[in-house]
């Protein structure tokens, strides 16, 4: 289990739990804006044609498609936790004409591959959602071949910053973090990546820890970001969980959604999303 006290041990039990964001259109619309350029730029310089690549937690599939093009004619394998999410990756790869790829359903804590099966192993915004990120990192290391690379990136919700100050957005962040932790996630995963890597037995001489950001400050970017989170807060799996668990009622969620949209109209509006990044050279 992962909570505020730190990661689970490598031998603790793993179980499947709810994905906090869900798969509603408002969520998928945001995920489909992700590309290798804006979400995996720490990995791109290390990719070469012919590499065998594993994408763990491929989701909407847009990053997977970019990575597949970068290593073509190398083979790409994507892993998702359930058929519902695997189907999303398959559909996007098909839409983009990526043929040299397969998508399978598997547990990231117990990857169904032999040791050293891949030259590149990638995960974007995944460790924050799994029951045992240390075990997942150890599995990623196990299936990476000597000379290969592991690349990870995760957001840190508790480090999000915005201007102007809007108390309703403070409440939104608190509610999201409560929901994520109730689902056994770690919404502050970005700051924990290096510690989790150490706990997984990875030494400093193979690790490169860093950071990256998304910033929403133009009128169009603010409008998209605010509309996405307004809908996700008030009308998706996240909102349903918050109401079901008694953390908020629908009236409060609707008020937070309205605050999001009002923030987006402010010409001074600025929003920063920090991420931790990790490169492991095996």
C-alpha positions as MATLAB code, in Angstrom:
seq = 'XXXXXXXXXXXXXXXXXXXXXXXXXXXXXXXXXXXXXXXXXXXXXXXXXXXXXXXXXXXXXXXXXXXXXXXXXXXXXXXXXXXXXXXXXXXXXXXXXXXXXXXXXXXXXXXXXXXXXXXXXXXXXXXXXXXXXXXXXXXXXXXXXXXXXXXXXXXXXXXXXXXXXXXXXXXXXXXXXXXXXXXXXXXXXXXXXXXXXXXXXXXXXXXXXXXXXXXXXXXXXXXXXXXXXXXXXXXXXXXXXXXXXXXXXXXXXXXXXXXXXXXXXXXXXXXXXXXXXXXXXX';
ca = [
       0.000    0.000    0.000;
       1.093    3.565   -0.659;
       0.035    6.422    1.601;
       1.462    9.473    3.251;
       3.727    7.302    5.369;
       5.605    6.075    2.289;
       5.642    3.145   -0.140;
       4.852   -0.436    0.602;
       7.597   -2.984    0.952;
       8.443   -5.192   -1.977;
       6.692   -8.108   -0.287;
       3.399   -6.499    0.713;
       0.187   -7.693   -0.988;
      -0.967   -5.970   -4.162;
      -4.582   -5.564   -5.162;
      -6.360   -3.705   -7.920;
      -8.120   -0.509   -6.937;
     -10.151    2.273   -8.480;
      -8.607    4.612  -11.040;
      -9.386    8.021   -9.536;
      -9.859    9.854  -12.839;
     -12.038    7.262  -14.567;
     -12.527    7.149  -18.326;
     -15.166    9.803  -18.940;
     -14.861   11.961  -22.095;
     -13.615   14.962  -20.098;
     -10.736   12.844  -18.790;
      -9.863   11.242  -22.099;
      -9.959   14.597  -23.871;
      -7.179   15.793  -21.608;
      -5.157   12.612  -21.895;
      -5.309   12.750  -25.689;
      -3.519   16.110  -25.637;
      -0.454   14.358  -24.247;
       2.407   13.682  -26.649;
       5.925   12.383  -26.263;
       7.127   15.961  -26.811;
       5.099   17.464  -23.961;
       5.106   14.451  -21.628;
       8.238   12.344  -22.265;
      10.846   14.804  -23.483;
      13.348   13.454  -20.943;
      13.248   10.120  -22.787;
      13.162   11.209  -26.429;
      16.921   11.835  -26.876;
      17.621    8.232  -25.833;
      15.321    6.552  -28.356;
      16.752    4.798  -31.400;
      15.255    2.890  -34.344;
      14.905   -0.816  -33.626;
      14.614   -0.625  -29.841;
      12.126   -2.876  -28.056;
       9.875   -0.617  -26.003;
       7.382   -1.289  -23.218;
       4.846    1.377  -22.270;
       3.311    0.607  -18.873;
      -0.059    2.274  -18.380;
      -0.531    3.468  -21.959;
      -4.006    4.939  -21.416;
      -5.266    7.054  -24.302;
      -2.339    5.860  -26.433;
      -1.120    9.163  -27.854;
       2.264    9.015  -26.115;
       2.567    5.326  -27.029;
       2.044    6.161  -30.700;
       4.772    8.818  -30.634;
       7.201    6.458  -28.914;
       6.399    3.742  -31.458;
       7.319    6.043  -34.304;
      10.580    6.977  -32.572;
      11.743    3.341  -32.245;
      10.327    1.997  -35.523;
      10.915   -0.616  -36.838;
      11.311   -1.741  -33.242;
       8.394   -3.514  -31.605;
       6.257   -1.733  -28.986;
       4.261   -3.449  -26.255;
       1.736   -1.534  -24.153;
       0.304   -2.728  -20.845;
      -2.992   -1.646  -19.305;
      -4.727   -2.769  -16.138;
      -8.127   -3.602  -17.688;
      -9.657   -4.349  -21.057;
     -11.554   -1.047  -21.024;
      -8.357    0.981  -20.929;
      -6.448   -1.396  -23.215;
      -9.148   -0.881  -25.847;
      -8.525    2.878  -25.705;
      -4.834    2.365  -26.496;
      -5.610   -0.060  -29.330;
      -8.087    2.374  -30.867;
      -5.619    5.257  -30.824;
      -2.780    3.173  -32.253;
      -5.111    2.015  -34.997;
      -6.248    5.570  -35.707;
      -2.623    6.666  -36.078;
      -1.700    3.677  -38.243;
       0.731    2.117  -35.735;
       0.922   -1.551  -36.696;
       4.100   -2.756  -34.959;
       2.548   -2.698  -31.495;
       0.541   -4.932  -29.224;
      -1.564   -4.018  -26.205;
      -2.101   -6.498  -23.400;
      -3.901   -6.509  -20.062;
      -1.545   -7.231  -17.168;
      -0.638   -6.214  -13.625;
       2.226   -3.712  -13.578;
       3.390   -5.267  -10.302;
       3.853   -8.643  -12.033;
       4.787   -7.997  -15.645;
       4.376  -11.134  -17.774;
       7.732  -10.843  -19.539;
      11.104  -12.521  -19.193;
      14.035  -10.695  -17.634;
      15.673   -8.224  -20.023;
      12.886   -8.305  -22.625;
      12.976   -4.571  -23.482;
      15.479   -1.864  -24.290;
      13.183    0.936  -23.117;
      10.521    0.821  -20.396;
       8.298    3.881  -19.942;
       5.513    4.969  -17.588;
       3.732    8.322  -17.562;
       1.460    9.308  -14.650;
       1.172    5.686  -13.511;
       3.125    5.254  -10.279;
       0.777    7.674   -8.507;
      -2.121    5.271   -9.097;
      -0.675    1.827   -8.306;
      -0.852    0.003   -4.991;
       2.918   -0.532   -4.735;
       5.112    1.819   -6.815;
       8.293    0.259   -5.432;
       7.327   -3.148   -6.716;
       6.333   -1.689  -10.072;
       9.726    0.013  -10.428;
      11.476   -3.238   -9.506;
       9.474   -5.021  -12.215;
      10.330   -2.335  -14.753;
      13.999   -2.846  -13.895;
      13.703   -6.629  -14.168;
      12.330   -6.548  -17.720;
      14.874   -3.953  -18.948;
      17.886   -5.344  -20.805;
      21.464   -4.364  -19.909;
      22.232   -1.069  -21.613;
      18.562   -0.146  -21.635;
      16.707    2.744  -20.027;
      13.679    3.260  -17.794;
      11.782    6.569  -17.937;
       9.109    7.651  -15.463;
       7.163   10.880  -14.967;
       4.487   11.699  -12.377;
       2.721   14.854  -11.261;
       2.766   16.274   -7.742;
      -0.738   17.608   -7.056;
       0.153   19.098   -3.706;
       2.778   21.275   -5.423;
       0.354   22.688   -8.034;
       0.399   26.502   -7.998;
      -1.922   29.047   -9.554;
      -2.723   32.744   -9.654;
      -4.898   34.538   -8.704;
      -5.631   32.755   -5.442;
      -9.036   31.079   -5.550;
     -10.184   29.360   -2.334;
     -12.449   27.031   -4.302;
      -9.414   25.673   -6.156;
      -7.694   25.025   -2.827;
     -10.764   23.010   -1.898;
     -10.638   21.197   -5.276;
      -7.049   20.141   -4.682;
      -7.823   18.928   -1.171;
     -10.785   16.903   -2.399;
      -8.811   15.368   -5.256;
      -5.969   14.332   -2.944;
      -8.466   12.830   -0.475;
     -10.085   10.801   -3.259;
      -6.751    9.634   -4.645;
      -5.534    8.492   -1.240;
      -8.839    6.737   -0.590;
      -8.063    4.773   -3.762;
      -4.606    3.946   -2.359;
      -2.863    6.369   -4.693;
      -0.131    8.939   -4.053;
      -1.108   12.348   -5.465;
       2.315   13.704   -4.417;
       4.111   10.992   -6.409;
       6.371   13.394   -8.287;
       8.466   14.201   -5.218;
       8.684   10.532   -4.243;
      10.124    9.021   -7.436;
      13.745    9.089   -6.303;
      12.882    7.597   -2.898;
      10.826    4.848   -4.539;
      13.704    4.086   -6.917;
      16.093    3.743   -3.976;
      13.604    1.463   -2.203;
      13.443   -0.661   -5.365;
      17.201   -1.222   -5.133;
      18.298    1.213   -7.820;
      21.617    2.891   -7.091;
      22.438    6.571   -7.510;
      25.019    5.865  -10.206;
      22.257    4.722  -12.606;
      19.614    7.277  -11.568;
      18.882   10.716  -12.956;
      16.071   12.470  -11.071;
      14.629   15.717  -12.368;
      11.509   17.766  -12.901;
       9.293   19.054  -15.685;
       6.261   21.305  -15.871;
       3.081   22.079  -17.749;
       1.973   25.712  -17.597;
      -1.420   27.090  -18.615;
      -1.404   30.851  -19.053;
      -2.766   31.726  -22.518;
      -6.524   32.314  -22.875;
      -6.985   29.111  -24.878;
      -4.905   26.980  -22.515;
      -6.668   28.382  -19.448;
     -10.069   27.742  -20.994;
      -9.223   24.162  -21.888;
      -7.628   23.331  -18.522;
     -10.460   24.923  -16.536;
     -13.234   23.328  -18.605;
     -11.569   19.939  -18.264;
     -11.306   20.132  -14.482;
     -14.729   21.722  -14.082;
     -16.284   18.750  -15.854;
     -14.062   16.220  -14.098;
     -14.868   17.628  -10.668;
     -18.626   17.921  -11.061;
     -19.591   15.238  -13.544;
     -17.220   12.269  -13.789;
     -16.039    9.324  -11.712;
     -14.133   11.700   -9.424;
     -17.216   13.725   -8.567;
     -19.290   10.601   -8.088;
     -16.702    9.218   -5.665;
     -16.577   12.450   -3.662;
     -20.362   12.495   -3.265;
     -20.592    8.763   -2.545;
     -17.968    8.974    0.183;
     -19.544   12.063    1.743;
     -16.547   14.310    1.079;
     -18.651   16.897   -0.799;
     -22.173   17.305   -2.122;
     -23.127   18.043   -5.702;
     -23.840   21.706   -4.939;
     -20.279   22.206   -3.695;
     -18.818   20.422   -6.724;
     -20.901   22.599   -9.047;
     -19.610   25.689   -7.248;
     -16.013   24.493   -7.683;
     -16.686   23.935  -11.386;
     -17.998   27.489  -11.689;
     -14.894   28.780   -9.899;
     -12.673   26.961  -12.369;
     -14.397   28.659  -15.301;
     -14.308   32.060  -13.620;
     -10.559   31.666  -13.004;
     -10.030   30.938  -16.705;
     -11.590   34.288  -17.635;
      -9.036   36.252  -15.622;
      -6.390   37.649  -18.019;
      -3.816   37.235  -15.232;
      -4.655   33.543  -14.760;
      -1.643   31.207  -14.550;
      -1.467   27.554  -13.548;
       1.642   25.406  -12.993;
       1.660   21.596  -12.921;
       5.017   20.236  -11.671;
       6.177   16.682  -12.334;
       8.984   14.560  -11.028;
      10.964   12.675  -13.663;
      13.279    9.715  -13.425;
      15.707    8.140  -15.881;
      17.366    4.852  -15.017;
      20.252    3.644  -17.202;
      20.449   -0.097  -16.692;
];
